Amino acid sequence: MTSDRLVPVADDVDTGGHFAAARERQIAIRRCNGCDAVLHVPVAYCRTCGSWDGRWETVPGRASLYSWTVVEHQVHPAYPVPYTVVVVDLDELPGTHLLGRLDGAPDLRAGQPMEAWFENLTDDVVVPQWRPAPV
């Protein structure tokens, strides 16, 4: 399988665990083994305690809509407009925000429940996305 979309580097030293979890249809967040701080955006070094020892931890794919913007000016042929970029706040880890993309310009409201879904870009690269959860 190939994708017309831009494909992220899924084996990067800092973010590889995120994409490995997505291939298993899970959301994973990096945490420090020294102080248990959330390391997001994922990095190897903990800014809280200085540790270089971290782990990937799966969390439920539930969140609340934090913010969004509708893109109406096409900037790349692989992304026809309109599409919506969403920022969600993880229910399990309030204050930890993840990004996603929705086709079109859906009717959204701040705080609405969101759920993860997983988009296969290639045979090896799966990207977590977010959509409104069924009520």
C-alpha positions as CSV (number, residue, x, y, z in Angstrom):
1,M,0.0,0.0,0.0
2,T,1.2,3.5,-0.8
3,S,-0.2,6.8,0.1
4,D,-0.7,10.1,-1.7
5,R,-0.4,11.8,1.7
6,L,2.8,12.9,3.3
7,V,4.1,10.0,5.4
8,P,5.8,10.7,8.8
9,V,9.1,9.0,9.7
10,A,7.7,6.2,11.9
11,D,11.0,4.9,13.2
12,D,12.5,8.1,14.6
13,V,14.3,7.7,18.0
14,D,12.0,10.1,19.8
15,T,8.6,9.3,18.2
16,G,9.0,5.7,17.0
17,G,7.1,4.2,20.0
18,H,4.1,6.4,19.2
19,F,3.9,5.0,15.7
20,A,4.6,1.4,16.8
21,A,1.6,1.6,19.2
22,A,-0.5,3.0,16.4
23,R,0.3,0.0,14.2
24,E,-1.3,-2.0,17.1
25,R,-4.3,0.4,17.2
26,Q,-3.3,2.0,20.5
27,I,-2.4,5.5,21.7
28,A,1.0,5.6,23.5
29,I,2.5,8.5,25.5
30,R,6.1,8.7,26.6
31,R,6.7,8.9,30.3
32,C,9.8,9.4,32.4
33,N,10.9,6.3,34.5
34,G,12.6,8.7,37.0
35,C,9.7,10.9,38.0
36,D,6.7,9.6,35.9
37,A,6.4,12.9,34.1
38,V,4.6,12.9,30.7
39,L,7.2,13.6,28.0
40,H,5.1,15.2,25.3
41,V,6.0,16.1,22.6
42,P,8.0,12.9,22.9
43,V,11.7,13.4,23.8
44,A,14.4,11.2,25.4
45,Y,15.4,13.6,28.1
46,C,13.0,14.5,31.0
47,R,12.9,18.3,31.6
48,T,11.5,17.7,35.1
49,C,14.1,15.4,36.7
50,G,16.9,15.2,34.1
51,S,16.5,11.4,33.5
52,W,17.3,9.8,30.1
53,D,15.3,6.8,31.1
54,G,11.7,6.7,29.7
55,R,9.0,4.3,28.5
56,W,6.0,4.2,26.2
57,E,2.7,3.8,28.0
58,T,-0.6,3.1,26.3
59,V,-3.6,5.1,27.2
60,P,-7.3,4.9,26.3
61,G,-8.2,6.5,23.0
62,R,-10.7,9.0,24.6
63,A,-10.3,12.7,24.6
64,S,-12.1,16.0,24.6
65,L,-11.9,18.5,21.8
66,Y,-9.6,21.3,22.9
67,S,-9.4,23.4,19.7
68,W,-9.7,23.1,15.9
69,T,-9.2,25.0,12.7
70,V,-10.7,24.5,9.3
71,V,-8.2,24.7,6.4
72,E,-9.7,26.3,3.3
73,H,-6.6,27.2,1.3
74,Q,-5.0,24.1,-0.2
75,V,-1.2,24.1,0.4
76,H,-0.4,20.6,-0.8
77,P,-2.1,18.5,-3.5
78,A,-2.4,15.5,-1.2
79,Y,-4.7,17.5,1.1
80,P,-7.8,18.7,-0.6
81,V,-9.8,21.4,1.2
82,P,-11.6,21.8,3.3
83,Y,-10.2,19.7,6.1
84,T,-10.1,20.3,9.8
85,V,-7.1,20.0,12.1
86,V,-8.2,19.1,15.7
87,V,-6.3,19.4,19.0
88,V,-7.6,17.0,21.6
89,D,-7.0,16.8,25.4
90,L,-6.5,13.2,26.6
91,D,-9.1,12.2,29.2
92,E,-6.6,10.0,31.0
93,L,-3.9,12.8,31.1
94,P,-5.5,16.2,31.1
95,G,-3.2,18.8,29.6
96,T,-1.7,16.3,27.2
97,H,-2.7,17.4,23.7
98,L,-2.6,15.4,20.5
99,L,-3.4,16.4,16.9
100,G,-5.6,14.9,14.3
101,R,-7.2,15.6,10.9
102,L,-10.8,15.3,9.7
103,D,-12.1,15.6,6.2
104,G,-14.4,18.5,5.5
105,A,-15.7,21.1,8.0
106,P,-17.7,19.2,10.6
107,D,-19.8,20.9,13.2
108,L,-17.6,20.8,16.3
109,R,-17.8,22.3,19.8
110,A,-15.2,22.7,22.5
111,G,-15.2,20.0,25.0
112,Q,-17.1,17.4,22.9
113,P,-16.0,13.8,23.4
114,M,-13.6,12.5,20.8
115,E,-12.3,9.0,20.0
116,A,-9.2,7.7,18.3
117,W,-9.2,5.9,15.0
118,F,-6.2,4.8,13.0
119,E,-5.4,5.7,9.4
120,N,-3.2,3.3,7.4
121,L,-0.9,5.5,5.2
122,T,1.3,2.6,4.1
123,D,1.7,-1.0,5.1
124,D,4.1,0.1,7.8
125,V,2.9,3.5,8.8
126,V,-0.3,4.0,10.8
127,V,-1.3,7.5,12.1
128,P,-3.7,8.0,15.0
129,Q,-6.5,10.4,14.2
130,W,-9.4,11.8,16.2
131,R,-13.1,12.1,15.4
132,P,-16.3,13.0,17.4
133,A,-17.3,10.1,19.6
134,P,-20.8,8.7,19.1
135,V,-23.3,10.0,21.6
